[in-house]
């Protein structure tokens, strides 16, 4: 059976308030300054080592994933890199996964 249906318990419903968050004015949303990123005055949740944000190139929908293990993150990136723009955040870096496909050849690096 699916989820908690075997135990006879009904899943708790969590209301989705994304529109309320989207409509908030910029002044109410804390912004991370460039200097803060350079000085690394931020840190991830202790049990999460990597966060990736994936934006679908066709629909514009965004999904975020957090990982404890690097291998799980690599698998997710490999499965989504052809269809999504991916941003990676660790305690050390914030970067973008570039997917150049066939656009580049070896002479571009010499």
Buried (B, 14 or more C-beta within 10 A) or exposed (E): EEEEEEEEEEEEEEEEEEEEEEEEEEEEEEEEEEEEEEEEEEEEEEEBBBBBBBBEEEEEEEEEBBBEEEEEBEEBBEEBBEBBBBBBBBEEEEEEBEBEEEEEEEEEEE
